[in-house]
């Protein structure tokens, strides 16, 4: 239960940070790079709420999921489906960028390093 609580708090905190970035940050570093790196940490934290013991290579699966969403952006899913809701467009994204995939990879490396450090401390 302690791990689950940790991931709930992590998810809520990162979600708030992501919303603040989406609404208020208009720069060339935080929004495009840090925001994309944090999104995989957000997804990972969300999954860990329901799977607190984790599964092997979960960070890799989160990376694959993020890449899948990025590929959907390449094929312009938002336009194809005619989605006009601003929040949905932000969540799904509408522009493919190789740099996003690199940011997802950095976020997943951060997850792996954090989890290894955290496991040694418990």
HELIX and SHEET records of a PDB file:
HELIX    1   1 UNK A    2  UNK A   24  1                                  23    
HELIX    2   2 UNK A   30  UNK A   34  3                                   5    
HELIX    3   3 UNK A   35  UNK A   50  1                                  16    
HELIX    4   4 UNK A   58  UNK A   74  1                                  17    
HELIX    5   5 UNK A   77  UNK A   81  1                                   5    
HELIX    6   6 UNK A   86  UNK A   92  1                                   7    
HELIX    7   7 UNK A   98  UNK A  121  1                                  24    
END                                                                             
